Amino acid sequence: MESNQPVSPSPAPTSGNERMMAIGSLVLGVINLCAWFLPICGIPLSIAGVVLGYFGIKDVSSKNLAIAGIALSALGLLAGCINAALGAYWAATGQGGFDFNF
């Protein structure tokens, strides 16, 4: 007797790399809370944190770690971009600089 129900494949087992990616995303997100002051460091680290969090979210047991890493990295990316934009604006207009003429 045949069944008309579709056969769904079982989910692929996780290799453990997803958990490490989620933890890496969280670590980079925490580092980005300080690194956004230097956009040359903060922006690439935050992009790497978002990417690692995206790949780490596939593991069910570490989904919350990945979400926290994505949120912190996105916050660092936003702050780094704002810092870079303000710095470029102030440099172009000559405002907001330090006066080193003693």
Backbone as JSON, one array per atom type, in Angstrom:
{
  "sequence": "MESNQPVSPSPAPTSGNERMMAIGSLVLGVINLCAWFLPICGIPLSIAGVVLGYFGIKDVSSKNLAIAGIALSALGLLAGCINAALGAYWAATGQGGFDFNF",
  "N": [[0.82, -1.17, 0.0], [0.59, 2.15, -0.88], [1.48, 5.39, 0.22], [0.16, 8.65, -0.1], [1.37, 10.81, 0.92], [3.84, 13.36, 0.92], [7.33, 12.73, 1.09], [9.48, 14.04, 3.34], [12.81, 15.12, 3.59], [15.11, 14.37, 6.24], [16.38, 16.81, 8.54], [19.58, 18.27, 7.95], [22.42, 17.25, 9.76], [24.09, 19.31, 12.15], [27.4, 20.52, 12.0], [28.83, 21.58, 14.06], [30.3, 23.78, 13.5], [28.59, 25.9, 13.17], [27.86, 26.68, 15.73], [30.29, 27.69, 16.66], [30.56, 29.81, 14.92], [28.42, 31.41, 15.73], [29.24, 32.08, 18.32], [31.59, 33.44, 17.69], [30.48, 35.59, 16.32], [29.14, 36.88, 18.4], [31.31, 37.58, 20.05], [32.72, 39.31, 18.32], [30.75, 41.27, 18.1], [30.72, 42.33, 20.71], [33.32, 43.33, 20.82], [33.03, 45.28, 18.91], [31.66, 47.24, 20.23], [33.52, 48.91, 21.24], [35.25, 49.29, 19.11], [34.12, 50.87, 17.15], [34.88, 53.45, 17.32], [37.13, 53.8, 15.78], [36.73, 53.82, 12.58], [38.06, 52.44, 10.54], [38.79, 50.06, 11.64], [36.48, 49.19, 13.0], [34.29, 48.97, 11.17], [34.93, 46.83, 9.24], [35.15, 44.7, 11.12], [32.58, 44.63, 12.18], [31.06, 43.95, 9.95], [32.06, 41.4, 9.48], [31.15, 40.21, 11.84], [28.35, 40.3, 11.51], [28.07, 38.62, 9.28], [29.1, 36.17, 10.28], [27.22, 35.75, 12.3], [24.93, 35.39, 10.76], [25.47, 32.96, 9.47], [25.78, 31.4, 11.72], [23.28, 31.29, 12.85], [21.88, 29.15, 12.01], [22.16, 26.94, 13.63], [20.19, 25.51, 16.05], [20.55, 25.39, 18.82], [22.28, 27.47, 19.41], [21.09, 29.77, 18.58], [20.2, 32.09, 19.89], [22.61, 33.26, 20.7], [23.7, 33.91, 18.22], [21.82, 35.75, 17.27], [22.12, 37.82, 19.15], [24.78, 38.48, 18.58], [24.53, 39.37, 15.93], [22.89, 41.61, 16.35], [24.51, 43.26, 18.02], [26.72, 43.6, 16.34], [25.53, 44.86, 14.15], [24.75, 47.22, 15.37], [27.29, 48.25, 15.98], [28.2, 48.55, 13.36], [26.46, 50.52, 12.37], [27.1, 52.66, 14.13], [29.82, 52.97, 13.5], [29.68, 53.72, 10.79], [28.29, 56.14, 10.98], [30.16, 57.57, 12.49], [32.31, 57.61, 10.66], [31.14, 59.08, 8.56], [30.59, 61.54, 9.81], [33.21, 62.28, 10.46], [34.35, 62.51, 7.89], [32.8, 64.61, 6.89], [33.43, 66.69, 8.68], [36.15, 66.91, 8.16], [36.13, 67.72, 5.5], [34.9, 70.21, 5.61], [36.39, 71.6, 7.38], [35.72, 71.79, 10.02], [35.35, 71.03, 13.52], [37.87, 70.1, 14.14], [41.02, 69.6, 15.85], [42.89, 72.16, 17.43], [46.11, 72.63, 16.99], [47.9, 74.65, 17.15], [50.02, 76.15, 19.13]],
  "CA": [[0.0, 0.0, 0.0], [1.39, 3.36, -1.0], [0.96, 6.59, 0.87], [0.22, 9.82, -0.97], [2.01, 11.91, 1.63], [5.21, 13.59, 0.44], [8.39, 12.36, 2.02], [10.4, 15.16, 3.55], [14.09, 14.64, 4.08], [15.43, 14.77, 7.6], [17.28, 17.96, 8.52], [21.0, 17.94, 7.94], [23.03, 17.44, 11.08], [25.02, 20.43, 12.22], [28.76, 20.04, 12.17], [29.47, 22.25, 15.18], [30.86, 25.06, 13.06], [27.59, 26.96, 13.32], [27.97, 27.17, 17.1], [31.5, 28.51, 16.74], [30.28, 31.05, 14.2], [27.55, 32.23, 16.57], [30.06, 32.61, 19.41], [32.46, 34.44, 17.06], [29.67, 36.78, 16.04], [28.91, 37.57, 19.67], [32.58, 38.17, 20.47], [32.98, 40.48, 17.46], [29.79, 42.3, 18.47], [31.18, 42.98, 21.94], [34.51, 44.12, 20.45], [32.57, 46.44, 18.13], [31.18, 48.29, 21.12], [34.64, 49.84, 21.4], [35.98, 49.47, 17.86], [33.47, 51.79, 16.22], [35.57, 54.74, 17.39], [38.04, 53.81, 14.64], [35.94, 53.17, 11.53], [38.87, 51.55, 9.72], [38.76, 48.76, 12.33], [35.14, 48.81, 13.43], [33.38, 48.59, 10.08], [35.17, 45.45, 8.79], [34.83, 43.75, 12.18], [31.13, 44.5, 12.32], [30.57, 43.19, 8.79], [32.4, 40.0, 9.76], [30.25, 39.75, 12.9], [27.01, 40.07, 10.93], [28.15, 37.43, 8.42], [29.22, 35.0, 11.14], [25.93, 35.55, 12.95], [23.99, 34.86, 9.77], [25.75, 31.53, 9.28], [25.63, 30.72, 13.0], [21.88, 31.23, 13.27], [21.3, 27.89, 11.54], [22.17, 25.99, 14.74], [19.07, 25.84, 16.92], [20.98, 25.56, 20.21], [23.01, 28.73, 19.59], [20.38, 30.81, 17.81], [20.17, 33.34, 20.66], [23.94, 33.85, 20.62], [23.85, 34.48, 16.89], [20.97, 36.95, 17.18], [22.79, 38.87, 19.93], [25.96, 38.89, 17.82], [24.08, 40.16, 14.79], [22.4, 42.9, 16.85], [25.64, 44.08, 18.46], [27.53, 43.94, 15.17], [24.78, 45.85, 13.37], [24.86, 48.47, 16.12], [28.64, 48.73, 15.74], [28.28, 48.99, 11.96], [25.76, 51.8, 12.29], [27.9, 53.68, 14.82], [31.04, 53.19, 12.72], [29.34, 54.48, 9.57], [27.98, 57.52, 11.4], [31.43, 58.18, 12.86], [33.07, 57.86, 9.43], [30.48, 60.15, 7.81], [30.85, 62.8, 10.5], [34.63, 62.6, 10.3], [34.57, 62.98, 6.52], [32.16, 65.92, 6.77], [34.22, 67.68, 9.42], [37.42, 67.11, 7.46], [35.89, 68.45, 4.25], [34.49, 71.58, 5.88], [37.33, 72.23, 8.29], [35.11, 71.96, 11.34], [35.48, 69.95, 14.5], [39.24, 69.63, 14.3], [41.77, 70.06, 17.02], [43.78, 73.26, 17.13], [47.41, 72.29, 17.54], [48.76, 75.83, 17.11], [50.19, 76.6, 20.52]],
  "C": [[0.87, 1.25, 0.0], [0.68, 4.54, -0.33], [1.12, 7.77, -0.09], [0.88, 11.02, -0.29], [3.43, 12.1, 1.11], [6.22, 13.22, 1.53], [9.34, 13.55, 2.13], [11.71, 14.62, 4.1], [14.35, 15.12, 5.5], [16.41, 15.94, 7.54], [18.74, 17.51, 8.61], [21.59, 18.15, 9.32], [24.02, 18.6, 11.05], [26.41, 19.89, 12.56], [29.45, 20.65, 13.39], [30.08, 23.58, 14.79], [29.88, 26.2, 13.24], [27.64, 27.54, 14.74], [29.19, 28.07, 17.26], [31.3, 29.84, 16.01], [29.39, 31.98, 15.02], [28.34, 32.85, 17.72], [31.01, 33.68, 18.86], [31.72, 35.73, 16.76], [29.42, 37.58, 17.32], [30.18, 38.25, 20.16], [32.9, 39.41, 19.63], [32.0, 41.6, 17.76], [30.19, 43.05, 19.72], [32.41, 43.83, 21.65], [34.09, 45.38, 19.7], [32.01, 47.55, 19.0], [32.27, 49.31, 21.41], [35.3, 50.19, 20.06], [35.34, 50.48, 16.91], [34.1, 53.19, 16.28], [36.56, 54.9, 16.24], [37.35, 53.09, 13.49], [36.76, 52.22, 10.66], [38.95, 50.15, 10.34], [37.34, 48.28, 12.58], [34.23, 48.33, 12.33], [33.68, 47.19, 9.54], [34.86, 44.4, 9.85], [33.33, 43.56, 12.32], [30.52, 43.76, 11.13], [30.86, 41.71, 8.99], [31.49, 39.42, 10.84], [28.85, 39.46, 12.4], [27.02, 38.8, 10.07], [28.26, 36.16, 9.25], [27.91, 34.7, 11.87], [24.89, 34.97, 12.01], [24.21, 33.36, 9.57], [25.57, 30.76, 10.59], [24.21, 30.56, 13.46], [21.22, 29.91, 12.86], [21.28, 26.82, 12.63], [21.12, 26.41, 15.76], [19.55, 26.14, 18.35], [21.71, 26.89, 20.44], [22.37, 29.87, 18.82], [20.38, 32.14, 18.56], [21.52, 34.03, 20.65], [24.14, 34.55, 19.28], [23.03, 35.76, 16.74], [21.59, 38.11, 17.96], [24.02, 39.38, 19.2], [25.6, 39.75, 16.63], [23.63, 41.55, 15.24], [23.55, 43.81, 17.27], [26.52, 44.5, 17.29], [26.84, 44.97, 14.3], [24.83, 47.22, 14.06], [26.25, 49.08, 15.93], [28.83, 49.22, 14.33], [27.62, 50.35, 11.78], [26.58, 52.92, 12.93], [29.18, 53.99, 14.06], [30.78, 54.0, 11.46], [29.01, 55.93, 9.9], [29.27, 58.25, 11.77], [32.26, 58.52, 11.63], [32.46, 59.02, 8.64], [30.72, 61.5, 8.48], [32.3, 63.23, 10.37], [34.94, 63.12, 8.91], [33.97, 64.37, 6.31], [32.99, 66.99, 7.45], [35.56, 67.93, 8.75], [37.24, 67.93, 6.19], [35.56, 69.91, 4.5], [35.44, 72.31, 6.81], [36.77, 72.47, 9.67], [35.51, 70.81, 12.24], [36.88, 69.43, 14.68], [39.86, 70.13, 15.58], [42.72, 71.17, 16.57], [45.12, 73.0, 17.8], [48.38, 73.46, 17.48], [48.89, 76.38, 18.53], [50.81, 77.96, 20.57]]
}
